[in-house]
Amino acid sequence: MNYHSYYAKADRPVETCVVGTGGFGQSFLSQAARVPLMNARIAVDVAPENAAAGLKAAGVEPQRIRICPSAREARTAWENGDFIATGDLAIVSELPFDVIVESTGQPIAAARHALIALKAGKHLALITKELDSVVGPGLARLAADQGRVVTTVDGDQPSLLIGLVSWAEILGFDVIAAGKSSEYDFVFDPSSGRLTSNERSAVCSDLARHWSLDGRDVADIVAARAATASAFPQRAVPDLCELTVVGNATGLKPDRPDFHAPLARIAEVPTIFSLRADGGVLKGERRLDVFHCLRTPDDISFAGGVFVVVRCNDAKSWDMLAQKGHIVSRTGATAMLFLPRHLLGLEAATSILDVAIHGASGYGSDYRPRLDLAAVATENLPAGRVLTMGGHHHTIAGVTAEFRPAQALIPSAPAPFYLAADCRLARPVERGQTIRMADLELDENSDLMTLRRRQDALFFG
């Protein structure tokens, strides 16, 4: 496809408003200045000074940035062609822009911004996957009912993976598995026996004995690697959160509630993520999972990219493709097709343009609640404990996440992880137990609960 032709009917630049100027928002602002078909003149952050700093870092001349504490000042700045920095989306929501780019990463704040978007009749690019995992399908349906679009965005793994899966399906491939590599590689130095990941390092010399699959049983070697690297976290809530979005959009589902999440070298992925009958770990087809990219310091990284594992129905074709360097499993039953990248806000513009120019959402036309990301206690949690969400990865101490079939939030239902975040426990929860809705002190009038109740009504009656 020629992208110049695809977007040729645009008669003006798409106007955007960025909410949240952290890593993703900042990268979006920086690239937006270079996209001919898009403008990003409005930045919103809790501290308007941070929003102004984000615009300045994106190359905007300081004299063109106006910090606007009121809607009147924002309107004046807009009409003068200035850039606007403010601390509240409501201040700028009535300005004539097209798309709100929500990248706060905070589900409660993002819920409020989503409701503002609906009220103001704006399209919504939802980078905050924490909100998406709780109410994304409902938001998409509510927006569609008023002729607007909610979308995930390229640059993040959910959108890229939905695109790769649907591309494979359109071409007639049988999808065995799909997923992504985790955020941080596991880098093994054979000379020292040291394993490093996300600034953590430990001697794991036994890993050398499990470096190659050779003819060994896949389940055994995956388990041996996990045990050898037991000092390192091997499950991450953000990975499950992102693939919740993918499952809800594609109908793919996890093979186990917390993923297999193996340490795997890139060439091993189609072997490990194949059916047990083909020597892999999967119980069935169309499975979601994540792998930790295991490599040496001089190996290439998967770079948090996305993949699909497909069945090699035409052995002759795949033999030819294997000779050209495509990655085929050791049995020849499956192969991996992949995109070894995710460029954050640097590549988000295509999704924004799709929304404004073509009215198209990256979720597709059948985005529905199929999975919930449930909160599960990893320690005994007393009544009164506040499930504080924090850190770069938006985790909760003493709580992990697992997949459950989506359902309406009756009192006995598992509590979605990012709905439970920052709530107080009404009663104790023992280690290993799923946190239920009845276990939480909830504000039924919160924006997040309002949106979830509306989603439940739309899809579950």
Buried (B, 14 or more C-beta within 10 A) or exposed (E): EEEEEBBEEBEEBBBBBBBBBBEBBBBBBBBBEEBEBBBBBBBBBBEBEBBBBBBBEBEBEEEBBBBBEEBEBBBBBBEEEBBBBBBBBBBBBBBEBBBBBBBBBBBBBBBBBBBBBBEBEBBBBBBBBBBBBBBBBBBBBBBBEEEBBBBBBBBBBBBBBBBBBBEBBEEEBBBBBBBBBBBBBBBBBEEEBBBBBBEEBBEBEEBEEBBEBEEEEBBEBBBBBBEBBEEBBBBBBBBBBBBBBBBBBBEBBBBBEBBBBBBBBBEBBBBBBBBEEBBBBBEEBBBBBBBBBBBEEEBEBBEBBBBBBBBBEEEEEBEEBBEEEBBBBBBBBBBBBBBBBBBBBBBBBBBBBBBBBEEBBBBBEEBBBBBBBBBBBEEEBEEEBEBBBEEEBBBBEBBBBBBBEBBBBEEEBBBBBBBBBBBBBBEBBEEEBBBBBEBBEBEEEBBBBBBBBBBBEBBEE
